[in-house]
Amino acid sequence: MTTIRHGIHLSGVDSLFMKGIVIYESLTGNTAKAGFAIAEEMSKAGIQTTACSTKAVDLQALSDADIVVIGTWTDGLILLGQRPGGVGRLAQLPAIEGKKTAVFCTYAINAGKTLEKLSGVVARRGGEVIGGATIRRDRIKPSSVEFVDRLLGALEVA
């Protein structure tokens, strides 16, 4: 588990006082890399962010978070039947009732409907899903930057 802290002011979003958490379910390490890249970008934007695995959720950081980002890998066949990897563990996450959430999934060839299904899992835990992104495993850094930019835009509107 890593906590990344910075503080700058974003136009339209008082991110200096916002806290976030990125919770990821990773099989090969790609989703963990994406989770840490997203946490780093959120931190650069001034949101105090903690990144952790679904196996060791930082409950205090989750309780304190204004924005919760949840990610997983894409499981299933290459062209059909894609679903969130580790869905059992994701369904057991602590309730996030009323928290703004965003979702992401990593994939190799085709994410299919993984993101849509993950959004459903998160909504059933009580999260208000405001955005999401599919991240190809060979484009983790640029996709993470794009995702956080869109997330910040969604937070400004919310």
C-alpha positions as CSV (number, residue, x, y, z in Angstrom):
1,M,0.0,0.0,0.0
2,T,1.3,3.5,-0.9
3,T,0.0,6.9,0.0
4,I,0.9,9.7,-2.3
5,R,0.4,13.3,-1.1
6,H,0.6,16.6,-2.8
7,G,-1.5,19.8,-2.8
8,I,-2.3,22.1,-5.7
9,H,-5.5,23.9,-6.5
10,L,-7.4,22.9,-9.6
11,S,-9.7,25.4,-11.3
12,G,-13.3,24.5,-10.4
13,V,-12.3,21.7,-8.0
14,D,-11.1,22.4,-4.5
15,S,-8.8,19.3,-4.8
16,L,-6.5,20.6,-2.0
17,F,-9.0,19.3,0.5
18,M,-10.1,16.2,-1.4
19,K,-9.1,12.7,-0.6
20,G,-9.2,9.7,-2.8
21,I,-8.5,6.0,-2.8
22,V,-7.7,3.7,-5.7
23,I,-8.6,0.0,-5.0
24,Y,-7.4,-2.5,-7.5
25,E,-7.8,-6.3,-8.2
26,S,-4.7,-7.4,-10.1
27,L,-3.7,-10.8,-11.5
28,T,-0.5,-10.2,-13.4
29,G,0.5,-6.8,-12.1
30,N,-0.9,-4.6,-14.9
31,T,-3.9,-3.5,-13.0
32,A,-1.7,-2.7,-10.0
33,K,0.5,-0.6,-12.2
34,A,-2.6,1.2,-13.6
35,G,-3.9,1.7,-10.1
36,F,-0.7,3.3,-8.9
37,A,-0.4,5.4,-12.1
38,I,-4.0,6.7,-11.5
39,A,-3.2,7.5,-7.8
40,E,-0.1,9.3,-8.9
41,E,-2.0,11.5,-11.4
42,M,-4.7,12.2,-8.8
43,S,-2.0,13.2,-6.4
44,K,-0.4,15.5,-9.0
45,A,-3.9,17.2,-9.3
46,G,-3.9,17.8,-5.6
47,I,-6.1,15.0,-4.4
48,Q,-4.5,13.2,-1.4
49,T,-4.7,9.6,-2.7
50,T,-4.0,6.1,-1.3
51,A,-3.7,3.1,-3.6
52,C,-4.2,-0.4,-2.3
53,S,-5.2,-3.9,-3.4
54,T,-8.6,-5.5,-2.8
55,K,-6.7,-7.9,-0.5
56,A,-5.6,-5.1,1.8
57,V,-8.1,-2.2,1.6
58,D,-7.1,0.7,3.8
59,L,-10.4,1.1,5.6
60,Q,-9.5,4.5,7.1
61,A,-8.6,5.9,3.7
62,L,-11.8,4.5,2.2
63,S,-13.8,6.1,5.0
64,D,-12.1,9.5,4.4
65,A,-12.3,9.4,0.6
66,D,-14.3,11.8,-1.4
67,I,-13.6,9.9,-4.6
68,V,-13.2,6.1,-4.8
69,V,-11.6,4.5,-7.9
70,I,-12.0,0.8,-8.3
71,G,-10.2,-1.3,-11.0
72,T,-9.8,-4.8,-12.1
73,W,-8.5,-6.9,-15.0
74,T,-10.6,-8.4,-17.8
75,D,-11.4,-12.1,-17.4
76,G,-13.0,-14.3,-20.0
77,L,-12.5,-15.4,-23.6
78,I,-10.7,-13.1,-26.1
79,L,-13.8,-12.1,-28.0
80,L,-16.8,-12.9,-25.7
81,G,-17.8,-13.5,-22.2
82,Q,-15.5,-10.8,-20.7
83,R,-16.2,-9.9,-17.1
84,P,-14.4,-8.2,-14.2
85,G,-11.6,-10.4,-12.8
86,G,-11.9,-11.2,-9.2
87,V,-15.5,-10.3,-9.1
88,G,-16.1,-12.2,-5.9
89,R,-13.6,-10.1,-4.0
90,L,-14.9,-6.9,-5.6
91,A,-18.5,-7.8,-4.5
92,Q,-17.1,-8.2,-0.9
93,L,-15.6,-4.7,-0.8
94,P,-16.8,-2.5,2.1
95,A,-20.0,-0.5,1.3
96,I,-19.2,2.8,-0.4
97,E,-22.7,4.2,0.1
98,G,-23.1,7.7,-1.3
99,K,-19.4,8.0,-2.4
100,K,-18.5,9.3,-5.9
101,T,-16.8,6.4,-7.7
102,A,-15.1,5.7,-10.9
103,V,-14.1,2.4,-12.4
104,F,-11.4,1.1,-14.7
105,C,-10.4,-2.2,-16.2
106,T,-7.2,-3.4,-17.8
107,Y,-7.2,-5.6,-20.9
108,A,-5.0,-7.2,-23.5
109,I,-7.1,-7.5,-26.6
110,N,-10.8,-6.6,-25.9
111,A,-12.4,-5.4,-22.7
112,G,-15.9,-6.3,-24.0
113,K,-18.5,-5.3,-21.4
114,T,-16.2,-5.6,-18.4
115,L,-16.4,-1.9,-17.5
116,E,-20.2,-1.9,-17.7
117,K,-20.3,-5.0,-15.4
118,L,-17.8,-3.5,-13.0
119,S,-20.0,-0.4,-12.8
120,G,-22.9,-2.6,-11.8
121,V,-20.9,-4.3,-9.0
122,V,-19.8,-0.9,-7.7
123,A,-23.3,0.5,-7.8
124,R,-24.6,-2.5,-5.8
125,R,-22.0,-1.6,-3.1
126,G,-23.6,1.9,-3.0
127,G,-21.1,3.9,-5.1
128,E,-22.3,6.6,-7.4
129,V,-20.4,5.8,-10.6
130,I,-19.4,9.0,-12.4
131,G,-17.0,7.6,-15.0
132,G,-14.8,4.8,-16.2
133,A,-12.1,3.8,-18.5
134,T,-10.7,0.7,-20.2
135,I,-6.9,0.7,-20.1
136,R,-4.9,-1.5,-22.5
137,R,-2.0,-3.1,-20.8
138,D,0.5,-1.6,-23.2
139,R,-0.8,2.0,-22.7
140,I,-1.1,2.2,-18.9
141,K,0.5,5.6,-18.3
142,P,-1.1,7.6,-21.1
143,S,-4.5,6.0,-20.5
144,S,-4.2,6.7,-16.8
145,V,-3.5,10.4,-17.5
146,E,-6.5,10.6,-19.8
147,F,-8.7,8.9,-17.3
148,V,-7.8,11.2,-14.4
149,D,-8.3,14.3,-16.7
150,R,-11.8,13.0,-17.5
151,L,-12.4,12.2,-13.8
152,L,-11.5,15.7,-12.7
153,G,-13.8,17.1,-15.3
154,A,-16.7,14.9,-14.0
155,L,-15.9,16.1,-10.4
156,E,-16.1,19.7,-11.5
157,V,-19.6,19.1,-12.9
158,A,-20.8,17.0,-10.0
